[in-house]
C-alpha cells in the first residue's frame, strides 16, 4: 500500500485535480470556465487545481490563448489578461465545481452565453465558478484523477488564496438550488430534448481557433480511442465565405488535460515509492475511493506567505 492510501467511506475532504498547462492556469485565472473530462465530476464544491510537470510549448500556449480570445470576442470582450507564466508541478489555486453535464446538453443549453457553450468539447463538462489563485504557487507532486490534498498542504494553501477578476464570470443555474448535485448529466436533458442542435455563426478565425485547440488537446490523448467529429459547413463553398455556420452538437475534442491512466510525479523514483499502477479498468469510470497523498512540506510555503503583502 502506498503511503497515504485511499480513505474509507469515499469522502473527499480537500479534493484536488492535476491538469496540464496551459489549461490549469487558464482555469484558475477564470478564463476557462468548463473543465472537460471523459468521466463525470465526482464532487461538488471547492476543487484545488494542480499543474502537472510537463512544460507547455509555445505553440500549445498560443493555440489555447487564441481559442479563448476568439470565443470571448463573440461577447464583445477583446481585452483578456492571460497569465504571464504557466508554472508546472505547482498547486495553483481552486475553483468551485457547481455541476456536470454531458457535452450534448451543455452545447444546447441556451441560457448560457455562446462562448461558454463553445467550451463544451469533451464527453463530460465540469462547470466551474469562483476561481481563486494562490499568491505563491505551491510546489508539490501531482496524482491521477481526483485526490485529497495532504492536510498540512491544505492548511497552508487556504491562507494564500486571493479572488480572481475573471473577464466574464458565469453563474450556472441549478435546477434545485437546495441540492448541490442537481446539475448533473441528464438533469436538463428534458428541457432541450425536443430542440435541435444550436447553430452559431462563426468567423473563419474562430473555426481555425477551435481546430487549433483540438490539435493542442490531442497531444495528451494519442493512445485513447475518441470519435472523429465532423464540422458541418452551411455554405457550399466554405473557402469563399467569411463566416460559416457550425452545428456544435457532438463537436468534441479529447480530454485536453491530464491523460487518463497516466501518473504525474517529480521523478521516476517517487513514482516507484509512492504509486501503485492502475489495473485494466475503464478510464471512463471515476475512482471508487478518494486518495490522500503526501506532498512537499508546507513550512516553506507558510513562511513565504507571512512575508507577502497582497497588491
N, C-alpha and C positions, 0 to 999 in steps of 0.2 A: 504494500500500500504506500502510495506516495505521501510525503509529508503534507499535513493539512488536507486530508482526503474529504470525500463527499459528506455533507451534513445530512443527518436523518430528518425525515419529515418533508423534504422538498421545499424548504423555506429559503428564499433569497433575502439576506439581511442587507447587504450593500452590493447589489449586482453591478457587474462591470462587463463591458464588451470590448474586445480588441478589434480594431479596424485598420486597414492600410491607409496610408496617406496618399493623396490629399483629402480623402473622404472624411477622415477622422476630424481634422481641423475645420473643414467646411461645416460639419455638423455642430461642433462645439461653438463656432462663431455665428451660428444661426442662419447661415446662408443655405445650407442643406436642411430641409425640413422632413424629408422622408428617408428612412434608413431601409434599404432593400435587402431582403434575405430570402433564402429558399425554404425557410421554416417560420412558423408563426411566432410572434413575440410571447414568451412565457411569463412576462412580468408587466406590471403597470407601475407608474411612479418613476422615481429617480433611477437613471441608468448612467453609471460612470463610463466614460469613453477613454480608452487607452489606444495609443498609436503603436502599431506594430513596428518591428525592427527594420523592415525594408525601406531604404531611402527612395523616395519617388523621383523619377527622372523628369526633366524639364518638359518633355513632350506631354506626359501624363498630366502634370500640373496645368499646363497651358490648355489642354483639351477640356479639363473639368472646369476651369475658370471661365473659359469661353462658353461652355454649356450653360452655366448659371448666369453669365452675363446676358445671354440671349433670352433665357426664359424670364428673367426679371424685366427685360426690356419690353416684354409683352404687356406688363402692367405699368409701363412708363418709368420704371426705375433704371436709371443709367449710371448712377454713382454708387458702386459697390466697393466696399473696403475689404479686400481679400487679406487673408493672413500674410504677414511679412515672412514668416518662416513656417515650415511644416516639420516640426521635430518628430523624431522617432524614438521608440522604446520609452515613451513618456505617458504618464497619466495626464490628460489634457483638461478635463472638466466633466460636465454632466449635462444631460437633458432629461426632460420628463416625457416618458412614453405614455401617451393617453389612449392609444388604441392600435389596432392592427387590422388591416383589410387585405383582401386579395387584390391583385393588380386590376382585374377587370371591374371591380367595384369602385376603386379609387378613381380611375380614369373617367368614369361616368358620373361621378358624384359632383353635380354641377353647382352645389352650394359652395364649393371651394374655388379659389382663383385658378385660372387656366395653368399658370406656371406651376402651381403645386401639383396639379393633376399630371403634368408632364414629367414630374419626378417619379411617378409610379411605373417603374420599368422592370420590376422583378416579381416573382411569384407572390411574395408577401411583403407588404409595405407597413413598416412600423412608423406610426405617426408621432412626431416629436415636437415638443414645445419647450419654452422657458430655458433656453441654453444658458449655461454659466461656464466660465473658464477659470482655470487656476492662474493666480498671479505668477506662480513659479511652477511650470510643468514638472511633474514628479517622476524621476527615473525609476522604472520598475520593469519586471518581466510581464509578458502577456500570455494568455492562455486561450484555448479554443472555446467557442460558444460563450454562453453567459456563465460567469463565475463570481464568487464573492470576494470582495477585497478583504485583505487581512485587516483586522481591527485597528491596529496601530497606524496603518496607512490611511484608513478612512478617517480616523480621528485627526490626523494631521492635515489631510487634504480638505476636509469640510471647512476648516478655518481659513483656507486660502481662496475660496470661491468668490467671484465677482460677477454681477449680471453682465449680459452681452446686449449691445444695441443692434438688434437684427435689422437688416434692410427692409424686410416685410414680414413681421411676425404673423403667424396664423393661429386661429383658435378653431380646433376641431370639435364640432358639436357632438355631445354624447347622446345616444338615443334615450338613455336613462341616466340623468345626472347623479343619481344616488348609487349607481352601480359602475364602479371604475372599469369593469370588464365588459360593459355593454357594447362598446365599439370593437367588435371582433369579426373575424371572417364570417360572412353571411348575415350580419346584423342589419345591413342596409340594402341587401340584395332585393328585397321585396319592393322597395320604393323605386328601383331602377330596372326591375325585371322586364317591364314592357317597353322600355326605352331602347332606342338603337344606340350604337356606339357614337359618342360625340365626335363631331368633326371640327377641327380647329385649323383656321387659316395660318399657315406658317411660311415665313420667308425662306428663301434658299439658304440664308445664313443660319437660320435655326435648324434646318434639315441637316446641314453639314455639322453643326454643333452636336446634335443628337448622335449622328454617326460617329463623331469623334469620341463622345462619352462612352458609347457602346464598345468601341475598339479599346479604349483605355481600361474598361472594366474586364474585358475578356482575357487580359493578360494574366489574371489571377484565377481563371477558371478553364484553362485549356484542356484539362483532363476530365471535365464534367460533361454530362450529357444534357444539353439545353436545346430547346426547339429553335429552329431558324424562323425568324419573323420577316415578313414582307411589308415594305412601305408601299401603300397604295396611293398612286397619284390621281388627282381628279382631272388632270388635263391630259389630252392625248400625247402631247409633246412637251414633257416636263422641262426640256432643255431651253425652251423658248419662253417659259413662264417665270416671272419674278417671284410669285407666290404660288404655293400648292396646298391642297387640302390633304391631310393625312388622317386616316381613321386610326385612332390611337388605342382601340381595343386590341388586347393581346400584343401590343407593340413593346416587347420586353427585352431586357438585356440580362445577362447572367449576373449573379451576385457580385457587386463591384467592390467588395471589401475583403475580409479575411476568407481565404479559400477554405471551404468546408473540409474537415478532416486534417488540416494542417495544424502545426503547433508552432507558435512563435516563442522564442526564447533568446536570451543574450548569447548563449554558447551551446555547442553540442554537449559539453559536459553537464550543463544544467539540465538539458533535456534528458540525459541518461539518469540523472539523480532524482529528478522531481516528477517525471511524467511516466504514465503507462500508456501504451499505444491503444488507440481505439480499436474495437472489433470491426466486424464487417457489417454493422448495422447501417441502415439507410441514412444518408446525410440529411434527408428531409425531415427527420424526427428530432425534436429537442431532447436534451439530456433528461434522464429520469430524475436526477438529483443535482442540485447546485453544488459547486465545488468551492472550497475556500483554500486559497493558496498563500504561501508566504511571499513576501516581497522585500524590497530593499528597506533598510532601516528608515524610520520616519523622523529620526532625530535631526538629521541634516536639513530636511525639508522644513521642519518646525522652526529651526533656528533661522533659516532664511526668511521665513515669514515674519519673524519678530523684527527683522531689520528692514522690512519693506514699508513704504508709505504709498498707498494707492494714489494714482494720479487723478 
